[in-house]
Amino acid sequence: MHKLAVLRARANGTKQNTGEVEDFKAKTSGEIVLDLPAGRYELACLIAKGEEGSAVDHYETGMRIPFEVR
């Protein structure tokens, strides 16, 4: 299982969750519609170690990808 979130990078280095899809199974597809202002973002999995039986923190193991909205 995965919990995919779109995180907006703030000027102070923190990240704001702008929308997410929970209980997202591996090797499936889906969609989310968000109205994102220009900025830098990440698409990331927020499953922490111990959640959903996971032995690892998905974000910390690299389940994220940056992107920019112009």
Secondary structure, DSSP 8 states (H G I E B T S, - for coil): -EEEEEEEE-TTS-EEEEEEEEEE-TT----------SEEEEEEE---TTGGG-SS-TTTTT-EEEEEE-
